[in-house]
């Protein structure tokens, strides 16, 4: 196979050619290369505003790419060792939903871990799919969900051989990866495709010290957030495809249902440039990032009362590999919550974390960091800890709630007849909404699931800690929509799911 020239940036080059030609635009956007919005131009610059263009012959069309977008996507597929790549400007959410919609018709089963991102639940609602949840491994000390085991995937497939796909997270928000290669092999032995949420794994393909990427493991589709860790602009992502279990032309048709017809060419160009930079310089930059994170772990590991997530946690039970650039710090023995640490770092030290939860924080280290940013974080964290001399103060002992019982398919619950109740009084009701802390965006309750006392208490605790909760129509997440008629999932004699009031 002929090697592709990864020095090329066809989409970006075409964009700049148009800008440099001095073409007089009689097309959208209405600011006309910035002349119609001088305030925004003074902030973003004339070049950026001139690059804010629309689909035209010179610049190709994202809905049916034939020239520069198609060439740029081929280069991305080559870089990720995929057969096909589709550029996304609606975020990885659109890629995850397209993956699910590409394999599931209404009522079709899809196997997935219960700690899937809300975008996966959204894809299930849109497609009408029937989720078969696998419980991920739970780390009781960290209080977080980990990966899923190949054994549980096989068991789920044996119980549900009619499943249309297996959905896997690689890695989790906290950097934990499952044994993806074995999961893919098992799933393919059932002639079932594997879909991968690789929102936090766009960098995995570019350094051998990182967990295995989805394409390398043989997955069929993977949605990759290039903007998170590879350097493209926020909201730009790539959907990757390989193999013959899923038709790439159908995937593109599904994408076109929700993909904007007016994509930001600034975002598209950033994908083109980020791909080139990672292929040419990614290994070197990722090595630097790994070394910076290792230094931070060593320094922070010397502080009494904290635990820094590292390879000592790994085993074969859903903790197969760890992304070494994820800096996860557990603060439960200090008597702090992760939310408190985040607020102090933001307000006092002007440092914004990626995520906090009851017990942990995530400081995201990327190719954009250096010795100065890492040292600033380490010193700020040490200063915070020095104000809390007492160690081993367990502030909370509340475990993650058990997996709720699914009573109704998510789509049917979402579109069903509902009424509003106080969350405090919702025990036993069937939810018609999601509730999650964001980040990480993993629902505690999904449409169609029975609301338990444990879930209510956990959400109330998150309220007490001022966590960012969302998912309900009530912006304060004090009330929740529930089904007016309690429905249950029953199987008729043919094995078809039906609702019975």
C-alpha positions as CSV (number, residue, x, y, z in Angstrom):
1,X,0.0,0.0,0.0
2,X,1.3,3.4,-1.0
3,X,2.2,5.6,2.0
4,X,0.4,8.9,2.3
5,X,2.2,12.2,2.6
6,X,1.4,13.2,6.2
7,X,3.1,16.6,5.6
8,X,0.1,17.6,3.6
9,X,-2.8,19.7,4.9
10,X,-5.2,19.8,1.9
11,X,-8.2,21.3,3.7
12,X,-6.2,24.0,5.5
13,X,-4.3,24.9,2.3
14,X,-7.5,25.3,0.3
15,X,-9.0,27.5,3.0
16,X,-5.9,29.7,3.1
17,X,-5.8,29.9,-0.7
18,X,-9.4,31.2,-0.8
19,X,-8.5,33.8,1.9
20,X,-5.3,34.9,0.2
21,X,-7.0,35.3,-3.2
22,X,-8.9,38.3,-2.0
23,X,-12.2,37.0,-3.2
24,X,-15.2,39.3,-2.6
25,X,-17.8,37.2,-0.7
26,X,-21.4,37.4,-1.7
27,X,-22.2,34.4,0.5
28,X,-22.7,33.6,4.2
29,X,-21.5,34.2,6.9
30,X,-22.9,37.7,7.0
31,X,-20.0,39.3,8.7
32,X,-18.2,39.1,5.4
33,X,-14.6,38.2,6.5
34,X,-15.0,40.3,9.6
35,X,-16.1,43.6,8.1
36,X,-19.6,43.3,9.5
37,X,-18.4,42.6,13.0
38,X,-15.5,44.8,13.8
39,X,-15.6,44.1,17.6
40,X,-15.3,40.4,17.1
41,X,-12.6,41.0,14.4
42,X,-10.6,43.1,16.9
43,X,-10.7,40.2,19.4
44,X,-10.2,37.2,17.1
45,X,-8.1,38.8,14.3
46,X,-8.8,39.4,10.6
47,X,-7.2,36.1,9.5
48,X,-9.5,34.0,11.8
49,X,-12.6,35.9,10.6
50,X,-11.6,35.5,7.0
51,X,-11.3,31.7,7.6
52,X,-14.9,31.6,8.8
53,X,-16.3,30.3,5.5
54,X,-18.9,28.0,4.3
55,X,-19.2,25.1,1.8
56,X,-18.3,25.9,-1.8
57,X,-16.7,24.3,-4.7
58,X,-13.1,25.2,-3.7
59,X,-13.7,24.1,-0.1
60,X,-15.7,20.9,-0.6
61,X,-18.9,19.9,1.2
62,X,-18.9,18.0,4.5
63,X,-22.2,16.2,3.7
64,X,-20.7,14.7,0.5
65,X,-17.0,15.3,0.4
66,X,-15.3,14.8,-2.9
67,X,-12.1,16.9,-2.8
68,X,-10.1,18.6,0.0
69,X,-12.3,17.4,2.9
70,X,-12.2,13.8,1.5
71,X,-8.4,14.0,1.1
72,X,-8.0,15.3,4.6
73,X,-10.2,12.6,6.0
74,X,-8.1,10.0,4.1
75,X,-5.0,11.4,5.7
76,X,-6.6,11.1,9.1
77,X,-7.7,7.5,8.5
78,X,-4.1,6.7,7.5
79,X,-2.8,8.4,10.7
80,X,-5.1,6.4,12.9
81,X,-4.7,3.1,10.9
82,X,-8.4,3.1,10.0
83,X,-10.1,2.4,6.8
84,X,-12.2,5.6,6.9
85,X,-12.4,8.8,8.9
86,X,-15.2,11.3,9.2
87,X,-14.6,14.8,10.4
88,X,-17.0,16.0,13.0
89,X,-17.8,19.6,14.1
90,X,-20.7,18.7,16.4
91,X,-18.3,17.2,19.0
92,X,-17.7,13.6,19.8
93,X,-21.3,13.4,21.0
94,X,-22.5,13.4,17.4
95,X,-20.0,10.6,16.6
96,X,-21.1,8.4,19.5
97,X,-24.8,8.9,18.6
98,X,-24.0,8.1,15.0
99,X,-22.2,4.9,16.0
100,X,-25.3,3.7,17.9
101,X,-27.7,4.8,15.2
102,X,-25.7,3.0,12.5
103,X,-26.2,-0.4,14.1
104,X,-29.5,-0.2,16.1
105,X,-33.0,0.0,14.9
106,X,-35.9,0.5,17.4
107,X,-35.9,-2.4,19.9
108,X,-32.4,-3.7,18.9
109,X,-30.2,-4.6,21.8
110,X,-26.8,-3.0,22.4
111,X,-24.4,-4.1,25.2
112,X,-22.7,-1.3,27.0
113,X,-21.2,-0.4,30.4
114,X,-23.4,1.5,32.8
115,X,-20.8,4.3,33.2
116,X,-21.2,5.3,29.5
117,X,-21.4,9.1,28.8
118,X,-24.8,10.7,28.4
119,X,-24.2,11.0,24.7
120,X,-24.5,7.2,24.5
121,X,-27.8,7.3,26.3
122,X,-28.9,10.0,23.9
123,X,-28.0,7.8,21.0
124,X,-30.1,5.0,22.6
125,X,-33.0,7.3,23.0
126,X,-32.8,8.6,19.4
127,X,-32.4,5.1,17.9
128,X,-34.9,3.4,20.2
129,X,-32.3,0.8,21.1
130,X,-32.7,-1.6,24.1
131,X,-29.6,-1.2,26.4
132,X,-28.1,-4.2,28.0
133,X,-25.9,-2.8,30.7
134,X,-22.7,-4.4,32.0
135,X,-21.7,-3.3,35.4
136,X,-18.1,-2.0,35.3
137,X,-15.7,-2.8,38.1
138,X,-16.0,-0.4,41.0
139,X,-13.0,0.8,43.0
140,X,-14.4,1.3,46.5
141,X,-11.5,3.5,47.7
142,X,-11.6,5.9,44.8
143,X,-15.4,5.6,44.6
144,X,-15.4,5.5,40.8
145,X,-16.3,3.1,38.0
146,X,-13.5,1.4,36.1
147,X,-13.5,-0.7,33.0
148,X,-15.4,-3.8,32.0
149,X,-13.9,-7.4,31.9
150,X,-13.9,-9.6,28.8
151,X,-15.6,-12.2,30.9
152,X,-18.7,-10.0,31.5
153,X,-18.7,-9.1,27.8
154,X,-18.8,-12.8,26.8
155,X,-21.5,-13.5,29.4
156,X,-23.6,-10.6,28.1
157,X,-23.2,-11.9,24.5
158,X,-24.1,-15.4,25.5
159,X,-27.3,-14.2,27.2
160,X,-28.1,-11.8,24.3
161,X,-26.7,-13.3,21.1
162,X,-29.1,-11.0,19.1
163,X,-27.3,-7.9,20.3
164,X,-26.3,-5.6,17.4
165,X,-23.2,-4.2,19.0
166,X,-20.9,-4.0,22.0
167,X,-20.0,-0.5,23.2
168,X,-16.8,0.1,25.1
169,X,-15.1,3.1,26.7
170,X,-11.3,3.4,25.9
171,X,-10.2,4.8,28.3
172,X,-12.5,6.1,31.0
173,X,-12.5,9.7,32.1
174,X,-10.1,8.6,34.8
175,X,-7.7,7.0,32.4
176,X,-8.6,3.3,33.0
177,X,-8.7,1.0,30.0
178,X,-10.2,-2.4,29.7
179,X,-8.6,-5.3,27.8
180,X,-10.0,-3.9,24.6
181,X,-8.2,-6.4,22.3
182,X,-9.6,-9.4,24.0
183,X,-13.1,-7.8,24.1
184,X,-12.9,-7.1,20.4
185,X,-11.9,-10.7,19.7
186,X,-14.7,-12.1,21.8
187,X,-17.3,-9.8,20.3
188,X,-16.2,-10.6,16.7
189,X,-16.4,-14.3,17.5
190,X,-20.2,-13.6,17.8
191,X,-20.0,-11.7,14.5
192,X,-21.0,-8.5,16.4
193,X,-19.3,-5.2,15.9
194,X,-17.5,-3.1,18.6
195,X,-18.1,0.6,19.0
196,X,-15.6,2.6,21.1
197,X,-16.1,5.8,22.9
198,X,-12.5,7.1,22.6
199,X,-13.3,10.6,23.7
200,X,-10.4,10.6,26.0
201,X,-8.1,8.5,23.8
202,X,-7.4,10.4,20.6
203,X,-3.7,10.4,21.5
204,X,-3.4,6.7,22.1
205,X,-2.4,5.9,18.5
206,X,0.8,8.0,18.7
207,X,2.9,6.5,21.5
208,X,3.7,2.9,22.4
209,X,3.6,3.6,26.1
210,X,-0.1,4.5,26.0
211,X,-3.0,2.0,26.2
212,X,-3.9,0.3,22.9
213,X,-6.1,2.5,20.6
214,X,-9.4,1.3,19.3
215,X,-8.3,0.9,15.7
216,X,-5.2,-1.0,16.8
217,X,-7.4,-3.3,18.9
218,X,-9.6,-4.1,15.8
219,X,-12.7,-2.1,16.8
220,X,-15.2,-1.3,14.1
221,X,-16.1,2.3,15.0
222,X,-14.4,4.7,17.3
223,X,-15.4,8.3,18.2
224,X,-12.3,10.3,19.0
225,X,-12.2,13.7,20.7
226,X,-9.1,15.1,19.0
227,X,-9.8,18.5,20.7
228,X,-9.3,17.0,24.2
229,X,-5.8,15.7,23.9
230,X,-4.5,16.1,20.4
231,X,-4.7,19.8,19.9
232,X,-7.5,20.6,17.5
233,X,-10.1,23.2,18.4
234,X,-13.0,22.5,20.9
235,X,-15.9,20.7,19.3
236,X,-13.8,19.2,16.5
237,X,-13.6,15.4,16.5
238,X,-13.2,12.3,14.2
239,X,-15.2,9.2,13.8
240,X,-13.1,6.3,12.7
241,X,-14.2,3.1,10.9
242,X,-12.6,-0.2,9.8
243,X,-13.6,-3.6,8.7
244,X,-16.7,-5.0,6.9
245,X,-19.2,-5.5,9.8
246,X,-20.5,-1.9,9.4
247,X,-21.1,-0.2,6.1
248,X,-19.1,3.1,6.1
249,X,-21.5,4.6,3.5
250,X,-24.4,4.0,5.9
251,X,-22.5,5.6,8.7
252,X,-22.0,8.7,6.6
253,X,-25.8,8.7,5.9
254,X,-26.5,8.6,9.6
255,X,-24.0,11.4,10.3
256,X,-25.8,13.5,7.7
257,X,-29.0,13.3,9.7
258,X,-27.6,15.5,12.5
259,X,-24.4,16.9,11.2
260,X,-24.6,20.6,10.4
261,X,-24.7,21.6,6.8
262,X,-22.8,24.8,7.7
263,X,-19.7,23.4,9.3
264,X,-17.0,25.7,10.8
265,X,-14.1,25.6,8.5
266,X,-11.9,26.9,11.3
267,X,-12.7,23.7,13.2
268,X,-12.2,21.5,10.1
269,X,-8.8,23.1,9.4
270,X,-7.8,22.5,13.0
271,X,-8.4,18.8,12.5
272,X,-6.2,18.8,9.4
273,X,-3.4,20.6,11.2
274,X,-3.6,18.6,14.5
275,X,-3.4,15.4,12.6
276,X,-0.2,16.5,10.7
277,X,1.4,17.7,14.0
278,X,0.6,14.4,15.8
279,X,2.0,12.2,13.0
280,X,5.2,14.3,12.7
281,X,5.8,15.3,16.3
282,X,3.3,13.5,18.5
283,X,5.6,10.8,19.8
284,X,8.1,13.4,21.0
285,X,5.5,15.6,22.6
286,X,3.6,12.8,24.2
287,X,6.9,11.5,25.7
288,X,7.4,14.9,27.2
289,X,3.8,14.8,28.6
290,X,4.3,11.4,30.1
291,X,7.5,12.6,31.8
292,X,5.9,15.7,33.1
293,X,3.0,13.6,34.6
294,X,5.4,11.2,36.1
295,X,7.2,14.0,37.8
296,X,4.0,15.4,39.2
297,X,3.0,11.9,40.5
298,X,6.3,11.5,42.2
299,X,6.1,14.9,43.9
300,X,2.5,14.6,44.9
301,X,3.0,11.1,46.1
302,X,5.3,12.4,48.8
303,X,2.4,14.2,50.5
304,X,0.8,12.3,53.4
305,X,-2.9,11.7,53.1
306,X,-3.3,11.6,49.4
307,X,-3.2,8.8,46.8
308,X,-2.2,9.4,43.2
309,X,-3.7,6.9,40.7
310,X,-0.9,4.8,39.2
311,X,-0.1,1.4,37.7
312,X,-0.3,-0.2,41.2
313,X,-4.0,-0.3,40.7
314,X,-3.9,-2.4,37.6
315,X,-5.2,-6.0,37.4
316,X,-7.2,-8.1,35.0
317,X,-10.5,-7.1,36.5
318,X,-11.5,-4.1,34.5
319,X,-8.3,-2.2,35.2
320,X,-6.2,-3.6,32.4
321,X,-4.2,-0.5,31.5
322,X,-3.7,3.1,32.6
323,X,-3.2,6.3,30.6
324,X,0.0,7.6,32.1
325,X,-0.8,11.3,31.4
326,X,-4.0,11.2,33.5
327,X,-3.2,12.9,36.8
328,X,-5.9,11.6,39.2
329,X,-5.5,12.5,42.9
330,X,-7.6,11.1,45.7
331,X,-8.1,13.4,48.7
332,X,-10.6,11.5,50.8
333,X,-8.1,11.0,53.7
334,X,-7.5,14.8,54.0
335,X,-11.1,15.5,54.9
336,X,-11.5,17.5,51.7
337,X,-14.0,16.7,48.9
338,X,-12.7,16.9,45.4
339,X,-15.2,19.7,44.8
340,X,-13.6,21.8,47.6
341,X,-10.1,21.3,46.1
342,X,-11.3,22.4,42.7
343,X,-12.9,25.6,44.1
344,X,-9.8,26.5,46.1
345,X,-7.5,26.0,43.2
346,X,-9.8,28.1,41.0
347,X,-10.5,31.0,43.3
348,X,-7.1,31.3,45.1
349,X,-4.6,30.0,42.6
350,X,-6.4,30.6,39.3
351,X,-6.0,27.0,38.3
352,X,-9.0,25.2,36.7
353,X,-9.2,21.4,37.0
354,X,-10.6,19.1,34.4
355,X,-12.9,17.3,36.9
356,X,-13.7,16.9,40.6
357,X,-15.9,14.4,42.4
358,X,-16.5,13.5,46.0
359,X,-13.1,12.0,46.5
360,X,-10.9,12.8,43.5
361,X,-9.7,15.5,41.2
362,X,-8.3,15.2,37.7
363,X,-5.6,17.6,36.6
364,X,-5.3,17.1,32.8
365,X,-1.8,17.1,31.6
366,X,-1.4,17.4,27.8
367,X,1.0,18.3,25.0
368,X,0.4,21.9,25.9
369,X,2.0,21.7,29.3
370,X,5.6,22.4,30.4
371,X,7.7,22.4,33.5
372,X,6.3,25.8,34.6
373,X,2.6,24.8,34.5
374,X,3.3,21.5,36.2
375,X,5.4,23.2,39.0
376,X,2.7,25.8,39.5
377,X,0.1,23.1,40.0
378,X,2.3,21.0,42.3
379,X,3.1,24.0,44.5
380,X,-0.5,25.2,44.7
381,X,-1.7,21.7,45.7
382,X,1.0,21.5,48.4
383,X,-0.1,24.8,49.8
384,X,-3.7,23.7,50.0
385,X,-2.8,20.5,51.8
386,X,-0.6,22.3,54.3
387,X,-3.6,24.1,55.6
388,X,-5.2,20.8,56.6
389,X,-2.8,19.2,59.1
390,X,-5.1,16.3,60.1
391,X,-5.0,13.2,58.0
392,X,-7.2,10.1,57.8
393,X,-10.4,12.1,58.2
394,X,-13.0,10.1,56.2
395,X,-15.6,12.7,55.3
396,X,-17.9,10.3,53.4
397,X,-18.5,6.6,53.4
398,X,-21.3,6.6,50.9
399,X,-20.8,4.0,48.1
400,X,-21.8,4.5,44.5
401,X,-25.5,3.6,44.1
402,X,-26.3,0.1,42.7
403,X,-27.3,-0.1,39.0
404,X,-31.0,0.9,38.8
405,X,-33.5,-1.5,37.5
406,X,-34.5,-0.8,33.9
407,X,-38.3,-0.9,33.6
408,X,-39.0,0.8,30.3
409,X,-36.9,1.4,27.2
410,X,-35.2,4.8,27.3
411,X,-36.9,6.1,24.2
412,X,-40.4,5.1,25.5
413,X,-39.7,6.7,28.9
414,X,-38.3,9.9,27.3
415,X,-41.4,10.4,25.1
416,X,-43.9,8.9,27.5
417,X,-46.6,10.6,29.5
418,X,-44.9,12.2,32.4
419,X,-45.4,14.5,35.4
420,X,-43.1,16.4,37.7
421,X,-42.3,15.3,41.2
422,X,-39.8,16.4,43.9
423,X,-36.6,14.3,43.6
424,X,-36.8,13.8,47.4
425,X,-40.2,12.1,46.9
426,X,-39.3,10.2,43.7
427,X,-38.4,6.8,45.3
428,X,-40.0,4.0,43.4
429,X,-40.9,6.1,40.4
430,X,-39.7,5.5,36.8
431,X,-37.5,8.3,35.6
432,X,-38.2,10.0,32.3
433,X,-34.9,12.0,32.5
434,X,-31.2,11.7,33.2
435,X,-29.4,13.1,36.1
436,X,-25.6,13.4,36.1
437,X,-22.7,15.4,37.5
438,X,-20.9,17.1,34.7
439,X,-18.1,16.4,34.2
440,X,-17.9,13.4,33.8
441,X,-21.4,13.3,32.4
442,X,-22.1,9.7,33.4
443,X,-25.8,9.4,34.3
444,X,-26.8,8.3,37.8
445,X,-30.3,7.6,36.6
446,X,-31.5,7.2,33.0
447,X,-34.9,7.3,31.4
448,X,-36.8,4.1,32.0
449,X,-35.0,3.3,35.2
450,X,-36.5,2.9,38.7
451,X,-35.4,5.7,41.1
452,X,-34.0,4.3,44.4
453,X,-33.5,5.7,47.8
454,X,-29.7,5.3,47.3
455,X,-29.7,7.3,44.1
456,X,-31.7,10.1,45.7
457,X,-29.3,10.2,48.7
458,X,-26.3,10.3,46.4
459,X,-27.7,13.1,44.4
460,X,-28.6,15.1,47.5
461,X,-25.0,14.6,48.7
462,X,-23.8,16.0,45.4
463,X,-26.1,19.0,45.9
464,X,-24.6,19.6,49.3
465,X,-21.1,19.6,47.7
466,X,-22.3,22.1,45.1
467,X,-21.5,19.7,42.3
468,X,-22.6,20.7,38.8
469,X,-25.7,18.6,38.2
470,X,-27.7,18.6,35.0
471,X,-30.0,16.5,32.8
472,X,-33.4,17.5,34.1
473,X,-35.7,20.2,32.7
474,X,-35.5,21.7,36.2
475,X,-32.2,23.6,36.0
476,X,-31.7,23.2,39.8
477,X,-32.2,19.4,39.6
478,X,-34.6,19.5,42.6
479,X,-37.5,18.0,40.6
480,X,-37.6,15.2,38.1
481,X,-40.0,14.1,35.4
482,X,-41.4,10.5,36.0
483,X,-43.7,8.3,34.0
484,X,-47.4,8.9,34.8
485,X,-48.1,5.2,34.2
486,X,-45.8,2.7,35.6
487,X,-44.7,0.4,32.8
488,X,-42.7,-2.8,33.0
489,X,-40.6,-4.7,30.4
490,X,-42.1,-8.1,29.8
491,X,-41.2,-10.7,27.1
492,X,-44.0,-12.2,25.1
493,X,-43.7,-15.8,23.8
494,X,-41.6,-14.6,20.8
495,X,-39.1,-12.9,23.1
496,X,-40.1,-9.4,21.9
497,X,-40.0,-6.6,24.4
498,X,-43.4,-5.0,25.0
499,X,-44.8,-2.5,27.5
500,X,-47.6,-3.4,29.8
501,X,-49.3,-0.9,32.0
